[in-house]
Every structure is written in C-alpha cells, then in structure tokens.
Amino acid sequence: MTMMPWNFGSAGLLPFERFGGIGLVPLLLWSLIWAGLALWHAARRGDKWWFIIFLFVHTLGILEILYLVFVVRILEQPKTSPKKRT
C-alpha cells in the first residue's frame, strides 16, 4: 500500500493528536479565558451586538483580543484625577 502525500496516517502531526488530546486543552483554556473576559466587558458596557458576536463566533480569542485592545482599550493606563492642593 502506497502512502499518499495527504495521508498522514497515525503520525499525529497535529499537536492535539500527539498525546490523546492533551495538546487541545491549552488551546481551549486560551479561548475560554479571552472569550470570558470579552463577554464580561461587553455585558458591563452594554455592547449587546458585541456580546452576541462573541457568544456565537469562536475565533480562538483573536476577535476578543481585538475588542479588548481597540474598543475597551484595556491596556491603557487608568486616568488619574489631579491632586487637590490644600
């Protein structure tokens, strides 16, 4: 039987195939953390459409990270109020 170039057989070339699915766990955790954070921020800000998008579209955290960085601006330094002189 000849092996076709697209037939990898049981070589386990994908990371989550190597150890019986263990490699998939970090990917799932990564996605869950970012989705949860983005969903929480969208709900608190009242961004209904963003919330719906995050709930149904799974992008391994990419869309969620873009939302948090560019819409919520989570990485900006908090603005401090000027100190009062006494």
Residue, then its C-alpha position, 0 to 999 in steps of 0.5 A: m500500500t502506497m502512502m499518499p502525500w495527504n495521508f498522514g496516517s497515525a503520525g499525529l502531526l497535529p499537536f492535539e493528536r500527539f498525546g490523546g488530546i492533551g495538546l487541545v486543552p491549552l488551546l481551549l483554556w486560551s479561548l475560554i479565558w479571552a472569550g470570558l473576559a470579552l463577554w464580561h466587558a461587553a455585558r458591563r458596557g452594554d455592547k449587546w451586538w458585541f456580546i452576541i458576536f462573541l457568544f456565537v463566533h469562536t475565533l480562538g480569542i483573536l476577535e476578543i483580543l481585538y475588542l479588548v485592545f481597540v474598543v475597551r482599550i484595556l491596556e491603557q493606563p487608568k486616568t488619574s484625577p489631579k491632586k487637590r492642593t490644600 
